[in-house]
Amino acid sequence: MNDLGPDPEAQLRERLAAARQEHADLDVAVQAISAMPTPSLGVLGRFKRRKLALKDEIAALEDQLTPDIIA
């Protein structure tokens, strides 16, 4: 059962927008850290793993919002 509230699609769209924004922010941070003379590899790895997790979450949210079309 879905317990997202009265308008689950709107909440999914909000979460999707937030995930996309966080992914973009992390992309900027990864680029900035990579450009440093001695980048922090631990932080860089953590940010990259978070970006990958967000990419998967974005794909899952998009799948939930896309209607199933039977061919």
Rosetta blueprint (number, residue, H / E / L):
1 M L
2 N L
3 D L
4 L L
5 G L
6 P L
7 D L
8 P H
9 E H
10 A H
11 Q H
12 L H
13 R H
14 E H
15 R H
16 L H
17 A H
18 A H
19 A H
20 R H
21 Q H
22 E H
23 H H
24 A H
25 D H
26 L H
27 D H
28 V H
29 A H
30 V H
31 Q H
32 A H
33 I H
34 S H
35 A H
36 M L
37 P L
38 T L
39 P L
40 S L
41 L H
42 G H
43 V H
44 L H
45 G H
46 R H
47 F H
48 K H
49 R H
50 R H
51 K H
52 L H
53 A H
54 L H
55 K H
56 D H
57 E H
58 I H
59 A H
60 A H
61 L H
62 E H
63 D H
64 Q H
65 L H
66 T L
67 P L
68 D L
69 I L
70 I L
71 A L
